[in-house]
Amino acid sequence: MMKLKLEREQREALVGRVQSFFELERDESIGSIAAEQLLDYMLAELGPYVYNQAISDARKTVAERLQSVEDELYALEQSVSVKRTRGR
């Protein structure tokens, strides 16, 4: 899997959220470098699990949609009667 790359704005927002988490939940203050390092670590460690779950969810959704399309196609089929000719 490729390394997850975030847009600069997304990265800055997430670093801020990590810092807020530490402030609110742990009553600790961490700097932006520490928050960024923690974010990088969590992305590297959790990213593959989240990615794989997303792929699994997408696979399930696509399979359900394909089944729906297949059902609709069967519904569109017209019945065909075979006419028999005499002598054969």
C-alpha positions as CSV (number, residue, x, y, z in Angstrom):
1,M,0.0,0.0,0.0
2,M,1.2,3.5,-0.8
3,K,1.8,5.8,2.1
4,L,-1.2,8.0,2.8
5,K,-0.6,11.6,1.8
6,L,-2.7,14.3,3.2
7,E,-3.2,17.8,1.8
8,R,-1.4,20.4,3.8
9,E,-4.7,21.9,5.1
10,Q,-5.9,18.4,6.1
11,R,-2.7,17.7,7.9
12,E,-2.7,21.0,9.7
13,A,-6.3,20.5,10.8
14,L,-5.6,17.0,12.1
15,V,-2.5,18.2,14.0
16,G,-4.7,20.8,15.6
17,R,-7.2,18.1,16.5
18,V,-4.5,15.9,18.1
19,Q,-3.4,18.9,20.1
20,S,-7.0,19.6,21.2
21,F,-7.5,15.9,22.1
22,F,-4.5,16.0,24.4
23,E,-5.7,19.3,26.0
24,L,-9.3,18.2,26.5
25,E,-8.9,14.5,27.3
26,R,-5.5,14.3,29.0
27,D,-5.1,17.8,30.3
28,E,-1.7,17.9,28.6
29,S,-0.2,20.2,26.1
30,I,1.8,18.9,23.2
31,G,3.5,20.9,20.4
32,S,2.8,20.7,16.8
33,I,5.9,18.6,16.1
34,A,4.9,16.0,18.6
35,A,1.3,16.0,17.4
36,E,2.5,15.6,13.8
37,Q,4.8,12.7,14.8
38,L,1.9,11.0,16.6
39,L,-0.3,11.6,13.5
40,D,2.3,10.0,11.3
41,Y,2.7,7.1,13.6
42,M,-1.1,6.5,13.8
43,L,-1.5,6.8,10.1
44,A,1.3,4.3,9.5
45,E,-0.1,1.8,12.1
46,L,-3.8,2.2,11.6
47,G,-3.9,3.3,8.0
48,P,-3.7,-0.2,6.5
49,Y,-6.5,-1.5,8.7
50,V,-8.8,1.4,7.9
51,Y,-7.9,1.1,4.2
52,N,-8.6,-2.7,4.1
53,Q,-11.9,-2.2,5.9
54,A,-12.8,0.5,3.3
55,I,-11.9,-1.8,0.5
56,S,-14.0,-4.6,2.0
57,D,-17.0,-2.2,2.5
58,A,-16.6,-1.0,-1.1
59,R,-16.4,-4.6,-2.4
60,K,-19.6,-5.4,-0.6
61,T,-21.4,-2.4,-1.9
62,V,-20.3,-3.1,-5.5
63,A,-21.4,-6.7,-5.2
64,E,-24.9,-5.6,-3.9
65,R,-25.3,-3.1,-6.7
66,L,-24.2,-5.7,-9.3
67,Q,-26.7,-8.2,-7.9
68,S,-29.4,-5.5,-8.2
69,V,-28.4,-4.8,-11.8
70,E,-28.4,-8.5,-12.6
71,D,-31.9,-8.8,-11.1
72,E,-33.1,-5.9,-13.2
73,L,-31.6,-7.4,-16.4
74,Y,-33.4,-10.7,-15.7
75,A,-36.6,-8.8,-15.2
76,L,-36.2,-7.2,-18.7
77,E,-35.7,-10.5,-20.5
78,Q,-38.7,-11.5,-22.6
79,S,-40.0,-15.0,-22.8
80,V,-39.3,-16.9,-26.0
81,S,-41.5,-19.7,-27.1
82,V,-40.1,-22.3,-29.5
83,K,-42.5,-23.1,-32.4
84,R,-42.4,-26.7,-33.5
85,T,-42.9,-27.5,-37.1
86,R,-44.6,-30.7,-38.3
87,G,-42.5,-33.5,-39.6
88,R,-39.5,-32.9,-37.5
